[in-house]
Amino acid sequence: IKHLFGIADLDREQIEYLVNLGDSFIEINRRPLKKAPTLRGKTIINLFFENSTRTRTSFELAGKRLSADVINISASTSATKKGETLLDTGQTLAAMQPHVLVIRHSLAGTCEFLADYLPNTSLVNAGDGAHEHPTQILTDLLTLKQAWGNPQGKVITMVGDIAHSRVARSHLLAAKKLGYSMRIVAPKTLLPSQIERYGCEVYHDFDAALPGSDAVYMLRVQTERLTDNCAFPSIREYHEAYGLNAKRLRAAGPDCIVMHPGPMNRGVEIATDVADSAKSHILEQVEHGVAIRMAVLAALCGGQAEEKKKTGSKRE
Ligand code: CP
């Protein structure tokens, strides 16, 4: 693959290939002193216009674990603060000949837009507004592979701010391709229009959605993207209606696992004892994020090598 824009562009085989490749990188990530030479001579630039702890750090570690040179740029310290456009910033960085540009931006479609102007650079979407977050979903699928083997036929109950969630949208796309079911739980104010077109079940009552869930996947309310503050009356009432507590987790069944992409708001969408319980796979998701980003970077750079062979390009 040349770029990774979203789950929408991947077929089932490509998703499974990246998840399996990520699986094969877990051990290398656990032994950072033994770097793999896979990306020696490659340059990765992480360009983040929105805040990030997990995604930015894991792309940096992933590149370094595979021997790449990695540069991090955050919008708050870049020339965009002096009025430079997104396109000028992209073209400027591409002129420095990175192999991969990893971009997080608040606007949907940022990578697709830049790809038309940066023909020699692979672009990775590290989250674009409420649109897609493909590496988070690959990370989750690796976590589910470790927990279940195959997600086919399983039920994931996703709860929270679906309207603003790129994670929700990417999971809904992946569920159709891989054959797992999604139950979506949210107040009407936090649901996107036409959610049913994704083929999911929609609930407003969290307790009604719990029985038979194989995983409960909690989402943060993205207050920074809310256009008004009336999505729910108060944090206390939101937690009562849509927060995951120990009683609710018991109602889901003994084998149900807990997931969250982070960052968590403890006491809002998830109670502390649940977040820290043995059923929580939240820190495994973080660990697998590094392995998956290693897989994505390796797949993109391998793809370039194949392309070079075909086109005779001099670029290494
Ligand atoms: N899950 C996720 O995207 O977290 P960050 O915002 O910390 O990268």
Residues whose N, C-alpha, C, O or C-beta is under 5 A from the ligand:
A	BS01	CP	N51 S52 T53 R54 T55 R56 P261 G262 P263
